Amino acid sequence: MTDIKQIAVNALEDLKGQDIVTLDVSELSDVMDTLIICTGTSSRQVKSLAENVVEDGKEAGIRPIGVEGMETGEWVLVDYGDLVVHVMQAQVRGFYELEKLWSMTPNTRDNADGSDPHQD
């Protein structure tokens, strides 16, 4: 089977996407396994990067479930189910800090109050 993760990273690198990060979020999410985050220098580059990911995926026989954000080009999300690609302008990426958000240990009902659920 074709690896959409590698196709997406290559497509981003081909158009000089900046600061490409791949995160394994399988332990944090039941919805997806991998996030790829990339910075584009302008709305035009953000759109081009996302379009390149979609086109390279289609050439490999893989179509996204959805693409959002192409209108403005500030933040484009390409959803492949298990893999979600976020292409963002630098100021948007800095504001939302997805890497930080998705690297945190999630709260559960057991430790939502800050206590250690393993202590008696």
Secondary structure as GFF3:
##gff-version 3
##sequence-region A 1 120
A	DSSP	alpha_helix	4	14	.	.	.	ID=ss1
A	DSSP	beta_strand	18	24	.	.	.	ID=ss2
A	DSSP	beta_strand	34	40	.	.	.	ID=ss3
A	DSSP	alpha_helix	43	59	.	.	.	ID=ss4
A	DSSP	beta_strand	66	68	.	.	.	ID=ss5
A	DSSP	beta_strand	75	79	.	.	.	ID=ss6
A	DSSP	beta_strand	83	89	.	.	.	ID=ss7
A	DSSP	alpha_helix	90	96	.	.	.	ID=ss8
A	DSSP	alpha_helix	98	103	.	.	.	ID=ss9
###
